[in-house]
Amino acid sequence: MLMQDLTAQIQQATQDREEKSEVKAKTLQAKADAEGDLKDTSDTRDADQHYLDDLTATCEQKASDFESRQQLRAEEFEAINKAIEII
C-alpha cells in the first residue's frame, strides 16, 4: 500500500513537471514571437515616421513654391496692367 502511494506520487510529480515544462516552453515561444512582432512593428513605425517627415517637408516646400509663383504672377499681372495703361 505504501509502495503504491509512493509510486503514484512519483508518477504525479513527473506528470506535473512535464506539464510545467510544456507550459514554460509555450510561454517562452510566445514571448519570442511577441518580441519579434514588437521589433517588426517598431521598424515599420520608424519607417512610416521617416516617410511622413519627408512627405511633410516636400508638401511644405511645394506650398511655399506655389505661394512664390502666385505672388510672381500677381506682380506680372500688375506690370502688364500698368503697361496697358501706358500704351
Backbone hydrogen bonds in HBPLUS format (Angstrom, degrees):
<---DONOR---> <-ACCEPTOR-->    atom                        ^
c    i                          cat <-CA-CA->   ^        H-A-AA   ^      H-
h    n   atom  resd res      DA  || num        DHA   H-A  angle D-A-AA Bond
n    s   type  num  typ     dist DA aas  dist angle  dist       angle   num
A0005-ASP N   A0001-MET O   3.00 MM   4  6.30 157.8  2.05 149.0 155.0     1
A0006-LEU N   A0002-LEU O   2.93 MM   4  6.17 163.2  1.96 150.9 155.4     2
A0007-THR N   A0003-MET O   2.91 MM   4  6.05 157.5  1.96 144.4 151.1     3
A0008-ALA N   A0004-GLN O   2.85 MM   4  6.00 157.1  1.90 147.4 153.9     4
A0009-GLN N   A0005-ASP O   2.87 MM   4  6.10 154.9  1.93 147.9 155.0     5
A0010-ILE N   A0006-LEU O   2.93 MM   4  6.16 156.0  1.99 147.3 153.7     6
A0011-GLN N   A0007-THR O   2.95 MM   4  6.19 160.5  1.99 149.1 154.3     7
A0012-GLN N   A0008-ALA O   2.89 MM   4  6.07 158.9  1.93 148.2 154.3     8
A0013-ALA N   A0009-GLN O   2.85 MM   4  6.01 160.1  1.89 148.6 154.2     9
A0014-THR N   A0010-ILE O   2.88 MM   4  6.04 157.7  1.93 147.9 154.3    10
A0015-GLN N   A0011-GLN O   2.91 MM   4  6.10 158.6  1.95 147.0 152.9    11
A0016-ASP N   A0012-GLN O   2.82 MM   4  6.04 159.3  1.86 149.4 155.5    12
A0017-ARG N   A0013-ALA O   2.90 MM   4  6.07 158.3  1.94 147.3 153.1    13
A0018-GLU N   A0014-THR O   2.99 MM   4  6.23 158.0  2.04 148.1 153.7    14
A0019-GLU N   A0015-GLN O   2.95 MM   4  6.18 157.2  2.00 149.9 156.1    15
A0020-LYS N   A0016-ASP O   2.90 MM   4  6.12 159.0  1.94 149.6 155.6    16
A0021-SER N   A0017-ARG O   2.90 MM   4  6.12 150.0  2.00 144.1 152.8    17
A0022-GLU N   A0018-GLU O   2.97 MM   4  6.24 153.9  2.04 145.5 152.0    18
A0023-VAL N   A0019-GLU O   2.92 MM   4  6.20 161.2  1.95 150.5 155.7    19
A0024-LYS N   A0020-LYS O   2.87 MM   4  6.03 159.6  1.91 147.1 153.0    20
A0025-ALA N   A0021-SER O   2.92 MM   4  6.10 158.5  1.96 146.4 152.3    21
A0026-LYS N   A0022-GLU O   2.91 MM   4  6.15 161.8  1.95 151.6 156.3    22
A0027-THR N   A0023-VAL O   2.88 MM   4  6.06 155.3  1.94 147.3 154.8    23
A0028-LEU N   A0024-LYS O   2.86 MM   4  6.08 160.7  1.90 152.1 157.0    24
A0029-GLN N   A0025-ALA O   2.96 MM   4  6.15 155.6  2.02 146.6 153.3    25
A0030-ALA N   A0026-LYS O   2.87 MM   4  6.08 157.1  1.93 147.1 153.5    26
A0031-LYS N   A0027-THR O   2.89 MM   4  6.11 154.0  1.96 147.0 154.5    27
A0032-ALA N   A0028-LEU O   2.95 MM   4  6.18 160.2  1.99 146.8 151.8    28
A0033-ASP N   A0029-GLN O   2.90 MM   4  6.14 159.0  1.94 149.8 155.7    29
A0034-ALA N   A0030-ALA O   2.86 MM   4  6.05 158.6  1.91 147.2 153.4    30
A0035-GLU N   A0031-LYS O   2.88 MM   4  6.12 157.5  1.93 152.5 158.5    31
A0036-GLY N   A0032-ALA O   2.97 MM   4  6.18 154.2  2.04 145.1 152.2    32
A0037-ASP N   A0033-ASP O   2.87 MM   4  6.16 158.4  1.92 150.1 156.2    33
A0038-LEU N   A0034-ALA O   2.85 MM   4  6.06 154.8  1.91 146.1 153.4    34
A0039-LYS N   A0035-GLU O   2.97 MM   4  6.20 158.4  2.02 146.1 151.3    35
A0040-ASP N   A0036-GLY O   2.96 MM   4  6.21 165.4  1.98 151.8 155.7    36
A0041-THR N   A0037-ASP O   2.84 MM   4  5.99 164.1  1.86 151.9 156.7    37
A0042-SER N   A0038-LEU O   2.81 MM   4  5.94 159.1  1.85 149.1 155.3    38
A0043-ASP N   A0039-LYS O   2.87 MM   4  6.04 162.2  1.90 151.5 156.4    39
A0044-THR N   A0040-ASP O   2.92 MM   4  6.11 159.2  1.96 148.3 154.3    40
A0045-ARG N   A0041-THR O   2.84 MM   4  6.02 159.3  1.88 148.4 154.5    41
A0046-ASP N   A0042-SER O   2.89 MM   4  6.09 159.8  1.93 150.0 155.2    42
A0047-ALA N   A0043-ASP O   2.97 MM   4  6.20 158.8  2.02 147.4 153.1    43
A0048-ASP N   A0044-THR O   2.84 MM   4  6.06 158.0  1.89 150.2 156.8    44
A0049-GLN N   A0045-ARG O   2.84 MM   4  6.04 154.1  1.90 148.6 156.0    45
A0050-HIS N   A0046-ASP O   2.98 MM   4  6.19 156.7  2.03 145.7 151.8    46
A0051-TYR N   A0047-ALA O   2.95 MM   4  6.20 158.4  2.00 147.3 153.3    47
A0052-LEU N   A0048-ASP O   2.84 MM   4  6.07 158.5  1.88 148.1 154.3    48
A0053-ASP N   A0049-GLN O   2.87 MM   4  6.10 160.1  1.91 150.0 155.2    49
A0054-ASP N   A0050-HIS O   2.98 MM   4  6.22 163.7  2.00 150.5 154.7    50
A0055-LEU N   A0051-TYR O   2.81 MM   4  6.01 161.0  1.85 151.8 157.8    51
A0056-THR N   A0052-LEU O   2.81 MM   4  5.94 159.9  1.85 151.8 157.1    52
A0057-ALA N   A0053-ASP O   3.00 MM   4  6.20 161.5  2.04 147.8 152.7    53
A0058-THR N   A0054-ASP O   2.93 MM   4  6.15 159.0  1.97 148.6 154.7    54
A0059-CYS N   A0055-LEU O   2.87 MM   4  6.09 161.4  1.91 150.5 155.5    55
A0060-GLU N   A0056-THR O   2.91 MM   4  6.10 159.9  1.95 150.5 156.0    56
A0061-GLN N   A0057-ALA O   2.95 MM   4  6.13 156.1  2.00 146.8 153.5    57
A0062-LYS N   A0058-THR O   2.88 MM   4  6.14 160.6  1.92 151.2 156.6    58
A0063-ALA N   A0059-CYS O   2.86 MM   4  6.04 155.6  1.92 148.0 154.9    59
A0064-SER N   A0060-GLU O   2.95 MM   4  6.12 156.3  2.00 144.8 151.2    60
A0065-ASP N   A0061-GLN O   2.87 MM   4  6.13 160.7  1.91 151.0 156.5    61
A0066-PHE N   A0062-LYS O   2.86 MM   4  6.02 154.6  1.93 144.9 152.1    62
A0067-GLU N   A0063-ALA O   2.97 MM   4  6.22 159.7  2.01 147.6 152.5    63
A0068-SER N   A0064-SER O   2.98 MM   4  6.26 155.9  2.04 147.8 154.7    64
A0069-ARG N   A0065-ASP O   2.92 MM   4  6.19 160.0  1.96 150.9 156.0    65
A0070-GLN N   A0066-PHE O   2.83 MM   4  6.08 155.9  1.89 150.9 158.3    66
A0071-GLN N   A0067-GLU O   2.93 MM   4  6.15 158.2  1.98 148.1 153.5    67
A0072-LEU N   A0068-SER O   2.90 MM   4  6.14 159.4  1.95 148.8 154.9    68
A0073-ARG N   A0069-ARG O   2.84 MM   4  6.05 160.0  1.88 150.5 155.6    69
A0074-ALA N   A0070-GLN O   2.95 MM   4  6.17 155.0  2.02 145.4 152.4    70
A0075-GLU N   A0071-GLN O   2.97 MM   4  6.26 157.1  2.02 149.6 155.5    71
A0076-GLU N   A0072-LEU O   2.87 MM   4  6.13 157.2  1.92 149.7 156.6    72
A0077-PHE N   A0073-ARG O   2.81 MM   4  5.99 157.1  1.86 149.3 155.6    73
A0078-GLU N   A0074-ALA O   2.95 MM   4  6.16 154.1  2.02 144.2 151.3    74
A0079-ALA N   A0075-GLU O   2.88 MM   4  6.13 154.3  1.95 146.8 154.1    75
A0080-ILE N   A0076-GLU O   2.87 MM   4  6.13 155.3  1.93 149.2 155.8    76
A0081-ASN N   A0077-PHE O   2.96 MM   4  6.22 158.1  2.01 147.0 152.8    77
A0082-LYS N   A0078-GLU O   3.01 MM   4  6.28 155.9  2.07 147.6 153.7    78
A0083-ALA N   A0079-ALA O   2.92 MM   4  6.15 154.2  1.98 145.5 153.1    79
A0084-ILE N   A0080-ILE O   2.87 MM   4  6.15 153.3  1.95 149.2 156.5    80
A0085-GLU N   A0081-ASN O   2.97 MM   4  6.24 152.1  2.05 144.3 151.7    81
A0086-ILE N   A0082-LYS O   2.92 MM   4  6.20 151.9  2.00 147.1 154.7    82
A0087-ILE N   A0083-ALA O   3.02 MM   4  6.24 154.0  2.09 146.9 153.6    83
